[in-house]
């Protein structure tokens, strides 16, 4: 059970934060189909940044001295860098959608096509191969909360709660959860959030009240890009073995499905992320899942093809969207370019 919960959180948290990224863009009136591409770009920037830091004598000395707190600072700094570059990359979508009034679906698709090509181009230049890996094989353990980093003997039993939510857990997981809560409050309980949502529902009415629709849409898309870039790095750190190869296994599109299934509401999105994260966990770790807890009867031994387990998250996505998309209520003005002269 501990393994299942930890793995579910590892898959659910990037989905949750990237789905919230989609909410910020669409609540402002911009359809951000480029979440996949921005995640790819954020994963590359994060891995590259950590790779550069790993060549620093200061960082290596921190690792050798076991200064775990300082290493967590490196992790948080990398998350900020990935978020900054994700926001920068999203400005391409903002400019095309807001200033040029281009079709937002086509613009997002173009960025999804451009990001992997751009990332692979840079990876070939940097590493002369198709995958950019952090320099040390134990890079993931640098940023993981473990008993030893907390000064606790590794044989000490922390109980179910401690073993599940404290031992062998990434700090990035909790940072993303905290950020999700803060930004959800920002979106629904502040004046900024009200103005942002007004621009996605009725931009003409918002403009008549003195709200700059263009600035609010830029703000929504930029926040969306920052969250997606951060989500890309978290995915690379926790799920992709600290590597970037121009692919995030469709997590950006799954996040869009989570957003629609969650009806653009943070609480629903959190629950939906856990559901999709569970199926993604089963797909990736079915061979290690013990059904009755005695290590004898494993999920992989019940006679179901391994291919079905790998298809499970995407089959569930199709089924969920087929039955729930009709009842979903998207922001009324999303995808519609705003023209100040048309009121």
BADOTI-221007 format. One record per residue (C-alpha): x, y, z; residue in one letter; residue number from 1. Coordinates in pm, 1 decimal. Example, Ala and Ser with C-alpha at 12.3 -4.5 7.8 and 13.67 -1.06 7.14 Angstrom:
(r (1230.0 -450.0 780.0) 'A' 1)
(r (1367.0 -106.0 714.0) 'S' 2)
This chain:
(r (0.0 0.0 0.0) 'X' 1)
(r (287.3 237.1 82.3) 'X' 2)
(r (444.6 170.6 -257.3) 'X' 3)
(r (113.3 218.7 -438.2) 'X' 4)
(r (38.7 551.2 -266.2) 'X' 5)
(r (389.6 686.8 -324.7) 'X' 6)
(r (387.5 589.8 -691.4) 'X' 7)
(r (37.1 729.8 -742.1) 'X' 8)
(r (149.0 1065.0 -599.5) 'X' 9)
(r (454.8 1065.3 -824.9) 'X' 10)
(r (231.9 1036.6 -1132.7) 'X' 11)
(r (-59.7 1243.4 -1002.9) 'X' 12)
(r (127.7 1556.8 -892.0) 'X' 13)
(r (270.0 1653.9 -1237.0) 'X' 14)
(r (-76.1 1592.2 -1385.5) 'X' 15)
(r (-236.0 1809.3 -1118.3) 'X' 16)
(r (-1.8 2106.1 -1155.6) 'X' 17)
(r (-11.3 2096.9 -1537.8) 'X' 18)
(r (-391.2 2065.6 -1538.3) 'X' 19)
(r (-401.8 2378.4 -1320.0) 'X' 20)
(r (-177.7 2541.6 -1579.9) 'X' 21)
(r (-446.3 2469.9 -1838.1) 'X' 22)
(r (-710.2 2619.6 -1608.4) 'X' 23)
(r (-524.8 2950.9 -1576.6) 'X' 24)
(r (-492.4 2983.8 -1953.3) 'X' 25)
(r (-847.8 2881.8 -2036.4) 'X' 26)
(r (-1005.9 3084.8 -1756.8) 'X' 27)
(r (-842.5 3388.5 -1918.1) 'X' 28)
(r (-981.4 3291.0 -2258.7) 'X' 29)
(r (-680.2 3122.0 -2420.1) 'X' 30)
(r (-684.9 2752.8 -2513.7) 'X' 31)
(r (-343.0 2617.5 -2419.2) 'X' 32)
(r (-300.7 2296.6 -2615.0) 'X' 33)
(r (74.7 2350.1 -2592.7) 'X' 34)
(r (98.4 2202.3 -2240.6) 'X' 35)
(r (271.6 1893.6 -2378.3) 'X' 36)
(r (531.6 2099.0 -2563.4) 'X' 37)
(r (593.4 2330.7 -2268.1) 'X' 38)
(r (641.4 2026.5 -2041.6) 'X' 39)
(r (897.1 1886.7 -2286.3) 'X' 40)
(r (1083.0 2219.6 -2285.5) 'X' 41)
(r (1065.9 2252.2 -1904.7) 'X' 42)
(r (1196.1 1897.0 -1857.7) 'X' 43)
(r (1493.4 1971.7 -2082.9) 'X' 44)
(r (1577.4 2300.0 -1910.2) 'X' 45)
(r (1553.1 2140.2 -1565.2) 'X' 46)
(r (1773.2 1842.0 -1652.3) 'X' 47)
(r (2026.1 2065.1 -1828.6) 'X' 48)
(r (2040.0 2307.9 -1535.1) 'X' 49)
(r (2100.3 2027.5 -1284.2) 'X' 50)
(r (2360.8 1878.6 -1519.9) 'X' 51)
(r (2545.8 2212.0 -1523.0) 'X' 52)
(r (2527.5 2240.8 -1144.4) 'X' 53)
(r (2660.2 1886.6 -1104.5) 'X' 54)
(r (2989.7 1998.7 -1256.5) 'X' 55)
(r (3023.9 2267.6 -990.2) 'X' 56)
(r (3271.9 2194.0 -710.7) 'X' 57)
(r (3043.4 2372.2 -462.9) 'X' 58)
(r (2749.7 2143.6 -541.3) 'X' 59)
(r (2968.2 1831.4 -534.5) 'X' 60)
(r (3100.4 1929.5 -193.5) 'X' 61)
(r (2744.1 1974.2 -69.0) 'X' 62)
(r (2662.5 1622.7 -189.7) 'X' 63)
(r (2973.4 1472.7 -32.4) 'X' 64)
(r (2913.3 1649.4 299.0) 'X' 65)
(r (2553.1 1526.3 305.0) 'X' 66)
(r (2410.8 1879.8 325.6) 'X' 67)
(r (2060.8 1772.3 224.8) 'X' 68)
(r (1897.9 2107.7 307.2) 'X' 69)
(r (2126.9 2292.1 64.6) 'X' 70)
(r (2056.4 2031.5 -204.3) 'X' 71)
(r (1685.1 2097.3 -160.5) 'X' 72)
(r (1764.7 2460.7 -235.1) 'X' 73)
(r (1918.2 2344.1 -562.2) 'X' 74)
(r (1599.5 2150.7 -637.9) 'X' 75)
(r (1378.7 2453.5 -569.4) 'X' 76)
(r (1606.6 2675.7 -779.4) 'X' 77)
(r (1581.5 2429.8 -1068.3) 'X' 78)
(r (1202.9 2430.3 -1041.1) 'X' 79)
(r (1206.5 2810.8 -1064.3) 'X' 80)
(r (1436.8 2804.2 -1367.9) 'X' 81)
(r (1215.8 2548.5 -1544.6) 'X' 82)
(r (910.0 2760.2 -1462.0) 'X' 83)
(r (1078.6 3076.0 -1596.0) 'X' 84)
(r (1169.7 2913.0 -1926.8) 'X' 85)
(r (824.9 2754.4 -1952.6) 'X' 86)
(r (670.4 3100.3 -1910.5) 'X' 87)
(r (908.2 3238.2 -2172.5) 'X' 88)
(r (818.3 2960.3 -2418.1) 'X' 89)
(r (445.3 3021.6 -2360.4) 'X' 90)
(r (486.8 3382.6 -2475.3) 'X' 91)
(r (496.7 3246.4 -2830.9) 'X' 92)
(r (140.6 3122.0 -2784.4) 'X' 93)
(r (37.3 3446.5 -2613.3) 'X' 94)
(r (172.9 3664.5 -2892.1) 'X' 95)
(r (15.4 3452.9 -3167.0) 'X' 96)
(r (-321.6 3426.8 -2990.9) 'X' 97)
(r (-357.3 3777.8 -2847.4) 'X' 98)
(r (-163.0 4010.1 -3076.1) 'X' 99)
(r (-196.3 3824.8 -3405.5) 'X' 100)
(r (-540.5 3675.8 -3325.1) 'X' 101)
(r (-425.6 3344.1 -3469.9) 'X' 102)
(r (-619.2 3023.0 -3424.1) 'X' 103)
(r (-525.2 2906.8 -3074.1) 'X' 104)
(r (-565.9 2537.3 -3148.0) 'X' 105)
(r (-326.6 2555.8 -3441.6) 'X' 106)
(r (-83.9 2770.2 -3240.9) 'X' 107)
(r (-76.8 2520.0 -2954.9) 'X' 108)
(r (-32.0 2228.9 -3194.8) 'X' 109)
(r (257.0 2409.8 -3364.1) 'X' 110)
(r (433.7 2454.1 -3029.5) 'X' 111)
(r (376.8 2087.2 -2949.0) 'X' 112)
(r (552.3 1998.4 -3273.5) 'X' 113)
(r (829.1 2252.9 -3231.2) 'X' 114)
(r (925.3 2176.3 -2870.1) 'X' 115)
(r (1045.3 1814.1 -2916.9) 'X' 116)
(r (1237.1 1907.7 -3232.2) 'X' 117)
(r (1401.2 2204.4 -3058.2) 'X' 118)
(r (1484.6 2000.2 -2748.7) 'X' 119)
(r (1635.0 1712.8 -2948.1) 'X' 120)
(r (1839.4 1965.2 -3148.7) 'X' 121)
(r (1986.5 2109.6 -2827.1) 'X' 122)
(r (2042.6 1762.4 -2677.7) 'X' 123)
(r (2238.9 1655.6 -2984.3) 'X' 124)
(r (2457.0 1965.2 -2949.8) 'X' 125)
(r (2513.6 1920.0 -2575.4) 'X' 126)
(r (2542.2 1541.8 -2539.8) 'X' 127)
(r (2579.4 1418.0 -2899.9) 'X' 128)
(r (2301.0 1166.9 -2840.8) 'X' 129)
(r (1921.5 1160.3 -2823.3) 'X' 130)
(r (1889.8 1163.0 -2444.2) 'X' 131)
(r (2020.3 1418.3 -2196.2) 'X' 132)
(r (2093.0 1254.5 -1861.5) 'X' 133)
(r (2194.3 1412.2 -1533.4) 'X' 134)
(r (2562.8 1340.3 -1482.5) 'X' 135)
(r (2540.0 1106.8 -1182.9) 'X' 136)
(r (2329.4 792.8 -1173.3) 'X' 137)
(r (2201.3 870.7 -824.1) 'X' 138)
(r (2084.6 1223.0 -915.2) 'X' 139)
(r (1727.8 1147.9 -807.4) 'X' 140)
(r (1846.2 1052.8 -459.3) 'X' 141)
(r (2002.3 1398.1 -421.3) 'X' 142)
(r (1657.3 1548.0 -389.2) 'X' 143)
(r (1472.3 1268.6 -212.3) 'X' 144)
(r (1362.0 1281.5 150.4) 'X' 145)
(r (1499.2 971.6 322.0) 'X' 146)
(r (1550.5 855.6 678.5) 'X' 147)
(r (1925.2 911.7 654.5) 'X' 148)
(r (1880.5 1273.6 538.6) 'X' 149)
(r (1656.6 1335.8 839.9) 'X' 150)
(r (1912.5 1187.0 1078.0) 'X' 151)
(r (1702.9 873.9 1141.7) 'X' 152)
(r (1846.7 523.0 1136.5) 'X' 153)
(r (1741.8 338.9 820.9) 'X' 154)
(r (1609.3 44.9 1025.0) 'X' 155)
(r (1372.8 265.8 1224.4) 'X' 156)
(r (1005.7 202.1 1154.7) 'X' 157)
(r (823.5 532.7 1103.0) 'X' 158)
(r (482.5 369.4 1086.6) 'X' 159)
(r (246.4 372.1 791.2) 'X' 160)
(r (221.5 752.5 769.4) 'X' 161)
(r (595.0 809.6 800.7) 'X' 162)
(r (694.8 535.4 558.1) 'X' 163)
(r (437.2 656.0 303.7) 'X' 164)
(r (463.1 1034.6 320.3) 'X' 165)
(r (809.9 1101.4 466.6) 'X' 166)
(r (1054.4 829.7 361.4) 'X' 167)
(r (1166.1 819.7 -4.8) 'X' 168)
(r (945.7 1109.9 -109.1) 'X' 169)
(r (1050.4 1404.2 -327.1) 'X' 170)
(r (1028.4 1753.1 -181.4) 'X' 171)
(r (907.6 1867.4 -525.6) 'X' 172)
(r (589.5 1666.2 -469.1) 'X' 173)
(r (495.4 1869.4 -162.6) 'X' 174)
(r (604.8 2197.2 -320.2) 'X' 175)
(r (370.5 2133.6 -613.4) 'X' 176)
(r (81.7 2043.9 -381.5) 'X' 177)
(r (135.9 2362.6 -178.3) 'X' 178)
(r (161.3 2568.1 -496.8) 'X' 179)
(r (-157.9 2409.0 -626.5) 'X' 180)
(r (-345.4 2514.6 -310.8) 'X' 181)
(r (-206.9 2871.3 -315.2) 'X' 182)
(r (-282.7 2927.7 -683.8) 'X' 183)
(r (-631.3 2779.7 -650.2) 'X' 184)
(r (-702.9 3034.0 -376.5) 'X' 185)
(r (-552.6 3306.3 -597.7) 'X' 186)
(r (-779.8 3209.0 -885.6) 'X' 187)
(r (-1105.7 3190.5 -690.8) 'X' 188)
(r (-1064.7 3410.1 -382.3) 'X' 189)
(r (-879.7 3721.4 -502.0) 'X' 190)
(r (-956.8 4022.9 -717.9) 'X' 191)
(r (-692.5 3917.0 -968.5) 'X' 192)
(r (-857.5 3575.6 -1005.7) 'X' 193)
(r (-1200.4 3732.2 -1050.7) 'X' 194)
(r (-1071.0 3960.1 -1324.2) 'X' 195)
(r (-891.3 3672.7 -1494.0) 'X' 196)
(r (-1205.3 3458.0 -1496.8) 'X' 197)
(r (-1414.0 3750.9 -1621.3) 'X' 198)
(r (-1187.6 3779.9 -1926.1) 'X' 199)
(r (-1258.7 3416.4 -2009.1) 'X' 200)
(r (-1634.9 3446.9 -1962.6) 'X' 201)
(r (-1721.9 3790.0 -2101.5) 'X' 202)
(r (-1420.6 3998.5 -2208.5) 'X' 203)
(r (-1638.9 4279.8 -2344.4) 'X' 204)
(r (-1803.9 4328.9 -2005.2) 'X' 205)
(r (-1464.8 4308.8 -1832.5) 'X' 206)
(r (-1323.0 4572.1 -2067.3) 'X' 207)
(r (-1617.1 4802.2 -1998.9) 'X' 208)
(r (-1520.4 4794.3 -1630.3) 'X' 209)
(r (-1165.9 4904.1 -1704.8) 'X' 210)
(r (-999.1 4560.2 -1702.0) 'X' 211)
(r (-722.1 4525.7 -1959.6) 'X' 212)
(r (-823.6 4200.9 -2129.1) 'X' 213)
(r (-497.6 4169.6 -2321.4) 'X' 214)
(r (-284.5 4197.9 -2006.8) 'X' 215)
(r (-500.4 3951.6 -1816.2) 'X' 216)
(r (-479.2 3698.1 -2096.6) 'X' 217)
(r (-102.2 3742.5 -2111.7) 'X' 218)
(r (-90.6 3690.1 -1734.7) 'X' 219)
(r (-304.6 3376.5 -1749.3) 'X' 220)
(r (-101.4 3219.9 -2030.9) 'X' 221)
(r (230.9 3312.0 -1868.2) 'X' 222)
(r (129.3 3153.3 -1535.8) 'X' 223)
(r (10.6 2853.4 -1735.6) 'X' 224)
(r (348.4 2824.2 -1909.1) 'X' 225)
(r (537.2 2855.6 -1579.7) 'X' 226)
(r (335.3 2577.2 -1416.6) 'X' 227)
(r (368.0 2351.0 -1721.8) 'X' 228)
(r (745.5 2407.9 -1736.2) 'X' 229)
(r (775.2 2326.2 -1366.8) 'X' 230)
(r (557.2 2020.0 -1415.8) 'X' 231)
(r (787.4 1907.2 -1696.0) 'X' 232)
(r (1091.7 1916.9 -1467.2) 'X' 233)
(r (905.7 1738.3 -1186.2) 'X' 234)
(r (806.5 1469.9 -1439.0) 'X' 235)
(r (1169.9 1431.5 -1552.4) 'X' 236)
(r (1295.7 1414.3 -1193.8) 'X' 237)
(r (1042.3 1173.1 -1048.8) 'X' 238)
(r (921.0 966.0 -1344.0) 'X' 239)
(r (1168.1 979.2 -1634.4) 'X' 240)
(r (1484.1 870.7 -1447.0) 'X' 241)
(r (1629.0 1223.2 -1445.9) 'X' 242)
(r (1649.2 1236.6 -1823.9) 'X' 243)
(r (1512.8 1445.6 -2110.8) 'X' 244)
(r (1455.8 1296.5 -2454.8) 'X' 245)
(r (1195.2 1525.3 -2613.2) 'X' 246)
(r (902.3 1326.5 -2475.3) 'X' 247)
(r (684.0 1333.4 -2162.8) 'X' 248)
(r (470.8 1027.0 -2243.1) 'X' 249)
(r (160.3 1228.1 -2325.5) 'X' 250)
(r (134.5 1383.1 -1977.6) 'X' 251)
(r (42.2 1720.0 -2125.2) 'X' 252)
(r (-255.6 1573.9 -2309.1) 'X' 253)
(r (-353.0 1368.1 -2004.3) 'X' 254)
(r (-347.1 1691.5 -1803.3) 'X' 255)
(r (-591.2 1843.7 -2052.8) 'X' 256)
(r (-817.9 1543.6 -2002.0) 'X' 257)
(r (-789.8 1586.0 -1623.3) 'X' 258)
(r (-880.5 1953.6 -1659.8) 'X' 259)
(r (-1191.2 1878.2 -1867.3) 'X' 260)
(r (-1293.9 1589.3 -1640.8) 'X' 261)
(r (-1245.2 1818.3 -1341.2) 'X' 262)
(r (-1468.9 2078.9 -1506.6) 'X' 263)
(r (-1202.2 2351.7 -1471.5) 'X' 264)
(r (-1234.4 2340.2 -1089.1) 'X' 265)
(r (-924.9 2282.7 -868.6) 'X' 266)
(r (-1083.5 2041.2 -618.7) 'X' 267)
(r (-1224.2 1824.7 -896.5) 'X' 268)
(r (-890.9 1840.3 -1076.8) 'X' 269)
(r (-705.5 1717.9 -765.7) 'X' 270)
(r (-939.2 1417.7 -733.6) 'X' 271)
(r (-918.9 1346.5 -1107.6) 'X' 272)
(r (-538.3 1363.8 -1096.3) 'X' 273)
(r (-527.4 1100.9 -823.1) 'X' 274)
(r (-756.3 875.7 -1029.0) 'X' 275)
(r (-548.5 910.1 -1344.8) 'X' 276)
(r (-227.3 886.3 -1140.8) 'X' 277)
(r (-344.4 555.2 -995.9) 'X' 278)
(r (-403.6 404.8 -1340.1) 'X' 279)
(r (-70.9 543.7 -1463.3) 'X' 280)
(r (95.3 386.8 -1159.3) 'X' 281)
(r (-66.6 50.8 -1235.1) 'X' 282)
(r (47.2 75.1 -1598.4) 'X' 283)
(r (407.6 149.5 -1502.7) 'X' 284)
(r (446.6 -68.3 -1191.3) 'X' 285)
(r (204.0 -359.4 -1234.8) 'X' 286)
(r (489.8 -610.4 -1203.5) 'X' 287)
(r (572.9 -477.2 -853.9) 'X' 288)
(r (219.8 -446.4 -715.7) 'X' 289)
(r (133.4 -708.6 -454.5) 'X' 290)
(r (-240.6 -779.1 -445.0) 'X' 291)
(r (-275.8 -934.3 -99.4) 'X' 292)
(r (38.3 -792.8 64.4) 'X' 293)
(r (223.6 -1119.7 126.4) 'X' 294)
(r (460.1 -1096.0 -171.3) 'X' 295)
(r (315.2 -1411.1 -327.8) 'X' 296)
(r (24.6 -1302.5 -546.9) 'X' 297)
(r (144.3 -1025.1 -778.0) 'X' 298)
(r (-75.0 -823.7 -1015.5) 'X' 299)
(r (138.6 -931.9 -1312.5) 'X' 300)
(r (48.3 -1298.2 -1247.3) 'X' 301)
(r (-328.8 -1279.4 -1296.3) 'X' 302)
(r (-299.4 -1351.1 -1669.3) 'X' 303)
(r (-372.0 -1008.0 -1820.4) 'X' 304)
(r (-145.3 -893.4 -2102.7) 'X' 305)
(r (118.6 -635.4 -2012.0) 'X' 306)
(r (8.4 -430.1 -2313.1) 'X' 307)
(r (-335.6 -384.3 -2158.7) 'X' 308)
(r (-182.1 -240.3 -1841.3) 'X' 309)
(r (17.1 8.8 -2048.6) 'X' 310)
(r (-293.2 107.4 -2243.8) 'X' 311)
(r (-505.3 142.6 -1928.4) 'X' 312)
(r (-449.3 518.4 -1856.1) 'X' 313)
(r (-536.4 613.8 -2212.2) 'X' 314)
(r (-838.6 382.4 -2231.8) 'X' 315)
(r (-966.6 533.2 -1906.8) 'X' 316)
(r (-907.6 881.5 -2050.0) 'X' 317)
(r (-1118.4 805.8 -2357.3) 'X' 318)
(r (-1398.2 648.8 -2153.4) 'X' 319)
(r (-1407.1 930.1 -1897.7) 'X' 320)
(r (-1415.5 1201.9 -2163.1) 'X' 321)
(r (-1680.2 1016.0 -2361.8) 'X' 322)
(r (-1917.7 1009.3 -2064.3) 'X' 323)
(r (-1835.6 1342.8 -1899.6) 'X' 324)
(r (-1744.8 1589.6 -2175.7) 'X' 325)
(r (-2110.9 1671.4 -2249.3) 'X' 326)
(r (-2166.2 1795.6 -1894.7) 'X' 327)
(r (-1843.0 1997.5 -1886.2) 'X' 328)
(r (-1881.6 2372.8 -1890.3) 'X' 329)
(r (-1585.7 2548.9 -2047.3) 'X' 330)
(r (-1533.1 2926.7 -2014.8) 'X' 331)
(r (-1763.5 3090.3 -2270.8) 'X' 332)
(r (-1503.1 3307.2 -2440.5) 'X' 333)
(r (-1216.3 3057.9 -2454.6) 'X' 334)
(r (-1056.8 3028.9 -2795.5) 'X' 335)
(r (-1222.2 3348.6 -2923.5) 'X' 336)
(r (-971.3 3627.3 -3009.9) 'X' 337)
(r (-1070.5 3949.4 -2836.7) 'X' 338)
(r (-1123.4 4256.5 -3051.9) 'X' 339)
(r (-1156.2 4574.9 -2849.6) 'X' 340)
(r (-1354.0 4738.6 -3129.7) 'X' 341)
(r (-1631.8 4475.7 -3118.2) 'X' 342)
(r (-1860.5 4525.4 -2820.4) 'X' 343)
